[in-house]
Structures are given as structure tokens and as C-alpha cells.
Amino acid sequence: MVPVLKIKGLSRSAARQALKDGEVTVAVYGLGKMGLPLALVLAEVGAKVVGVDIREDYVDELNRGVNPLREEPGVDDLLAKHLETGRFRATTNGVEASKKSDVIIALVPTLVDEFGIPNLTPLYDVVEVAAKGLEEGDIFILESTVPPGTSEKLGKRLEELSGLKMGEDFGVAHAPERTSSGRVIRDITESYPKIVGASDPETLESVVGFYEAVNKKGVIAVSSLAAAEAVKVFEGVYRDVNIALANELALYAEVMNIDVWEVIKAANTQPYCHIHNPGAGVGGHCIPVYPYFLIHTAGLNGLDMRILKVARRVNEEMPLHVAWLVVKALNELSRPVKGSRVLVLGFAYRPRVKEHMNTPAIPIVRRLEELGAQVYVYDPVYESEELKDMGFKPWAGEPVDVVVIVTEYDEFRDLILKRREGLKAAKALVDTRNLVGREEAERASYFFLKLGDGT
């Protein structure tokens, strides 16, 4: 068995080499879409990795080599390889994993409830377990994206439970994951620099070296735990606010009879202008969630984040606007919404990523159903039975009246313009992604509406 090496106090070069030499044992808590790839990358670098998850069946399947992330490039090969080398195994015993490890990494979901209040229960659950195995010299690293100030609170809780002193007996670091589904391993290893903040200079030095062994783009050390937390949250908030700006400009373009896509393309030729593309809404685990981390913590400190609140409202209302565009298209066809057949193309919030958390497709479908439409859903990465199990009608080529593009799969163009399957009878096309041009849509005999195009 590889001995545990306490890296706290090692220089960055020594910590980096220790990881590569297989002298470091790491426990990764949370083997989901981001945690499992991270665990496998660490094993590939040289660490002995114990992956921890609360799902017994999931853990059993991992240890048998069953890959739960088949759509994630590289996971198949690394899982098979490091079950074979013995550098990776999964367990539900988080206490044992903590006792056997020098570095503890938490990468579990952080979400918000229906009122926008952050739900950090999974993180505190990890802390309760990990504290039972925490020893002098250990380093606890939080990779989950959290409201600034969270890592410090988790460190204080570890102190209470273990009797050890943060910054002296053990270190706490925040090193936010900066990954996207469908490219997680590439993002961990080479897409962007790693951000690291820590409870004390000694821990910071060691953790910088730890991640230098992993990330080819290097590591950016920041001055505090809260600063590292803020980096990741600010990245997401930047995108949410700028998407909201693009969406509001799209609404403006519709009433002013101009094409927002044409205008944005021209405007962005100026080097100081970087307007995002509008769309049906903002989906995923990240961008729709992170603004609430700041809104909530700011409110606790007497600050009203007005821009963030307005941006969230704009983006959350976009699916209702898309539903209204469908109603408008049906009006042009002199058809009532009730009884009309609508095909929603795209269920995932991003093309070819099997993830529908906060996808705008769901509120679009539900609103049209409330108005009496018969709504079908098609997405190339979802099986019909999966959509049925979630309460949606999968499209199997049934004739429809209106087609709505929600997610920009390239193959939708051919499906629509060549009127394949049940689209021969379709009379209208609503495009929220600028996937189809007006002239080609009209040549294919559709009444055409495009989000942000009032021409």
C-alpha cells in the first residue's frame, strides 16, 4: 500500500513531484459529472485516489468498470486503466477514505432552492464525514462553486469537529472547477489555468504545486479563499448578465423591426464590443444558479444586487416569450393554440450534452401545454423512453403544425429544410438560435419567426 504523505508544508516543486511519484493519496468526495473525471485525472498523474459517493449501486458499478459518463470523452479509458493499475477505487465509506488520505477534495453539487437560497447541505455532509478522519498535515480542498465565504465556514466546522486548528494543523484551499460537460478532462488538464486560494501561505504553496502537476496551463494563486470563490462565481455572473443584455436587445429588435443577429455581428467587429447571442433562456447547473449566490450573500450584508436580479428576471422570462412567438405564428396561420401540434427541437440546454437542468425547453413545453397545444420533443442525445419517463411526448415523426428550435443542433437544419419525417405538413418555424435563414425558411414554405428579428 502506498504510504500517506502529508504535503502541507512542502514547496510547490516538492508537492508537484510527490503527486507525480505516486506518494500522495487523495480522497475525492462526489463522483458525478465533474468529480469522477477529476479523480481519474489525478490517478493518471500518479496519485492513489479513493473516490467517495453515497450511492451504493453507483459505486459498485464503478468498481466493476461501468462508466456512468459515456458521453464524456476520456472517462472510459481512464476508468478501465486505473481500476487495473489500482490507482483508483470507489467507496461509500467516507470516513475510511479521509483516514487514508492526505488530500481531501470535495466536488459535490451546490444549488439554490425555489427562493434563490443556496443549498450547501451536500458540502456540510462531506465535512461531517471527512472530519472523522482528518489528521495533522491534511489539506481539505473545495472545488465546488460556492458563495464567497463558504470555504472559511467549512474550515471552521472542520475545526469544531476535529479539534484541529485550520491554517496550523490542517489547511483549507478553494480551487474552483472550471469545466464544461462534454469536455471535462480537457478542461481540467489544459483549457484554462487553475485558480487557488488558501487558508494560509504554507497550504497555498503546497496546493499550487499539487495542481501544477495536473494543469498544463498552470496555476493562478489568489490572496484568499473568498477571492478564489469569487473568481468562479464572477465568471458565471458575467455570462448571465451579458446573455440577459443580448436577450433584452433581441426583444427591442423585434419591436423596432430590425434583426438583432445582424446588428450584433456588425457591432462585434469593434474590438471593445462583445455582445453575446440571445436565446430561449439560460440552462445548466451553473450560470442560472451563481447569481443567486451573490444576491443572497449581498443581501445578508445590506447590499442589493440590482443588475443581477434584473438579468435573472430577463433570462427566466425568455421561455415565456418563445411560447408567445409560437402563439404569434399560429395566429398568422389562423389556428388556435388549443389542439395545435408543436415540435420542440432540443431538450438539452446545450447541444450534445445530455443535461437538462434549468433547460428553457421545459418551461416552453409546459406553457404551450397549458394553452392546450399538443407538444412533442426531440433531442438526438435523449432516448424516447427517457423523455417519456420525465413526462414529455417524444417525437417519432408525427405530423406537426409548428416547429420551434430551442437548442442549436446542426442536423436540425437538414431535418427542417428538407421537411423530413413529420415536417411535410408543418406551416411555421420559430427559430431561437439563428440556425435557419429567413430566405431559406421561406423557400421551404414556412411562415418564419426568429427570436430577435422584427423584419
C-alpha positions, -999 to 999 in steps of 0.1 A, spaced: 0 0 0 13 35 -9 20 54 23 2 86 30 24 117 25 13 149 42 21 175 16 12 206 37 44 224 42 61 211 11 73 235 -15 53 237 -47 80 218 -66 82 191 -39 44 188 -38 42 186 -76 68 158 -77 53 139 -48 20 137 -67 36 125 -99 57 99 -79 26 83 -65 34 93 -29 1 112 -24 -33 96 -16 -63 117 -25 -99 113 -15 -124 128 -39 -159 132 -25 -186 133 -52 -182 111 -83 -206 130 -106 -200 146 -139 -171 167 -126 -158 147 -97 -153 113 -114 -132 128 -143 -111 148 -117 -105 116 -97 -94 98 -128 -71 126 -140 -54 126 -105 -49 89 -109 -34 94 -143 -10 120 -129 2 94 -104 -19 98 -72 -36 69 -54 -73 80 -55 -102 70 -34 -135 82 -48 -163 86 -24 -200 86 -33 -232 80 -13 -248 58 -40 -240 22 -33 -251 8 -67 -233 36 -85 -201 28 -65 -204 -9 -72 -208 -3 -109 -178 20 -110 -156 -7 -93 -168 -32 -119 -157 -7 -147 -191 5 -157 -187 41 -169 -217 63 -160 -204 92 -181 -202 76 -215 -208 109 -233 -176 124 -216 -145 118 -237 -117 100 -220 -135 87 -190 -139 52 -204 -102 47 -210 -91 62 -177 -116 43 -156 -106 9 -171 -69 18 -169 -68 29 -132 -90 1 -119 -64 -21 -135 -34 -1 -120 -51 0 -87 -47 38 -85 -85 44 -84 -113 27 -65 -147 39 -53 -163 36 -19 -192 47 2 -171 48 33 -161 85 35 -146 82 70 -121 55 59 -113 75 28 -105 105 49 -83 85 73 -62 70 44 -58 103 25 -35 133 27 -56 155 4 -94 156 6 -113 172 -23 -150 180 -22 -168 183 -55 -205 179 -48 -235 198 -62 -243 233 -49 -277 245 -59 -304 270 -48 -339 264 -37 -371 279 -52 -365 312 -33 -329 316 -45 -313 305 -12 -281 285 -16 -284 248 -6 -250 237 7 -262 207 26 -242 182 5 -210 201 13 -216 201 51 -224 164 48 -190 159 33 -174 179 61 -192 159 88 -178 127 74 -143 139 64 -137 155 98 -138 120 114 -106 111 95 -89 145 95 -53 144 107 -25 169 112 -10 179 79 -41 171 59 -54 196 33 -91 200 25 -97 214 -9 -131 226 -20 -137 225 -58 -175 230 -58 -186 265 -68 -199 283 -37 -209 317 -23 -178 336 -13 -171 330 24 -182 293 23 -147 277 24 -139 296 56 -171 284 72 -164 248 62 -129 251 77 -143 264 110 -167 234 110 -138 211 105 -121 227 134 -151 222 156 -154 185 147 -118 175 147 -103 196 174 -75 207 150 -67 243 140 -72 255 105 -41 271 90 -19 254 115 -27 217 119 -46 214 86 -50 235 55 -81 246 36 -80 256 -1 -105 266 -26 -97 256 -62 -129 260 -82 -136 236 -110 -137 254 -144 -152 228 -166 -180 222 -190 -199 190 -197 -186 172 -228 -150 184 -223 -143 180 -186 -110 161 -188 -96 186 -213 -107 215 -192 -92 200 -160 -58 194 -177 -53 221 -204 -80 246 -212 -75 273 -185 -53 280 -156 -63 266 -122 -74 292 -96 -63 286 -60 -68 304 -27 -59 290 7 -62 295 45 -25 301 50 7 306 29 20 271 36 -11 254 23 -13 278 -7 23 268 -17 16 231 -15 -17 233 -33 -3 253 -61 23 226 -67 -4 199 -64 -24 215 -93 7 223 -113 11 186 -117 -24 184 -132 -29 215 -153 -7 223 -183 -19 260 -183 -5 265 -148 -20 279 -116 -31 314 -105 -27 318 -68 -50 345 -53 -49 362 -20 -77 344 -1 -103 317 0 -130 342 -7 -111 356 -37 -108 322 -52 -145 315 -46 -154 349 -62 -134 341 -94 -157 313 -104 -189 329 -94 -180 362 -112 -173 342 -144 -208 328 -144 -224 360 -134 -206 378 -162 -222 354 -187 -257 356 -172 -258 394 -172 -244 396 -208 -268 370 -221 -296 390 -204 -284 421 -222 -284 402 -256 -319 389 -248 -332 423 -240 -317 437 -272 -334 409 -291 -368 420 -276 -360 455 -286 -351 445 -321 -385 427 -325 -405 458 -317 -382 481 -338 -383 459 -369 -346 451 -371 -326 418 -369 -306 416 -337 -284 389 -351 -273 411 -380 -267 440 -356 -247 420 -331 -225 405 -358 -217 440 -371 -213 456 -336 -188 429 -325 -164 439 -353 -155 467 -329 -128 453 -306 -144 467 -274 -178 452 -281 -185 415 -272 -223 412 -272 -234 376 -266 -260 357 -286 -296 358 -274 -316 326 -269 -346 309 -254 -332 311 -219 -302 301 -198 -298 265 -187 -274 242 -168 -262 238 -132 -240 269 -133 -250 301 -150 -286 303 -137 -275 295 -102 -244 315 -94 -261 349 -95 -282 338 -65 -250 330 -46 -241 367 -48 -277 381 -44 -281 361 -12 -248 369 4 -250 405 -6 -285 408 10 -271 394 42 -246 423 41 -270 450 32 -263 452 -5 -289 450 -32 -275 434 -64 -299 451 -88 -283 443 -121 -280 406 -112 -317 405 -102 -329 421 -134 -307 399 -155 -321 368 -139 -356 380 -145 -349 387 -181 -334 353 -187 -360 334 -167 -388 351 -187 -374 342 -222 -391 308 -224 -424 325 -220 -415 349 -248 -407 320 -270 -440 304 -262 -456 337 -272 -438 336 -305 -453 302 -312 -488 317 -304 -480 345 -328 -470 321 -355 -502 301 -350 -522 334 -352 -506 340 -386 -519 306 -397 -553 314 -383 -550 284 -360 -559 283 -323 -532 272 -299 -556 246 -284 -552 214 -305 -523 226 -325 -493 203 -328 -459 218 -318 -425 202 -321 -398 215 -298 -364 207 -312 -338 205 -285 -342 194 -249 -307 196 -235 -296 231 -225 -265 227 -247 -261 207 -279 -247 172 -275 -246 175 -237 -271 152 -220 -281 177 -193 -314 194 -189 -311 211 -156 -328 245 -160 -332 239 -197 -355 265 -213 -372 237 -232 -392 226 -202 -410 259 -194 -416 264 -232 -433 229 -234 -452 234 -202 -466 268 -211 -477 256 -245 -494 226 -229 -512 249 -205 -526 267 -235 -539 235 -250 -512 226 -276 -500 190 -282 -463 193 -278 -437 169 -289 -400 169 -280 -370 157 -300 -333 158 -290 -307 135 -306 -290 127 -272 -322 116 -254 -340 83 -259 -377 83 -263 -382 64 -231 -361 89 -212 -384 117 -223 -415 97 -215 -402 90 -180 -399 127 -175 -434 134 -186 -428 146 -222 -441 134 -255 -411 121 -276 -415 129 -313 -414 99 -336 -422 116 -369 -458 126 -362 -471 155 -383 -469 189 -367 -480 224 -373 -452 245 -358 -415 237 -353 -395 255 -326 -357 254 -325 -345 257 -289 -311 240 -290 -288 245 -320 -280 211 -333 -266 214 -368 -286 184 -381 -319 203 -373 -313 224 -405 -314 194 -428 -344 180 -409 -363 213 -412 -354 225 -447 -358 191 -464 -390 186 -444 -381 151 -433 -403 129 -411 -435 146 -400 -425 181 -411 -441 178 -445 -472 194 -432 -455 220 -409 -466 255 -417 -445 276 -393 -409 277 -380 -398 296 -348 -360 298 -346 -345 309 -312 -309 302 -323 -304 318 -357 -299 283 -372 -320 289 -403 -320 320 -425 -353 338 -434 -349 333 -471 -342 296 -470 -370 290 -445 -395 309 -467 -382 290 -498 -391 258 -478 -426 273 -474 -426 281 -437 -441 311 -421 -409 322 -403 -403 339 -370 -369 343 -355 -361 355 -319 -348 390 -321 -358 396 -357 -386 421 -363 -380 425 -401 
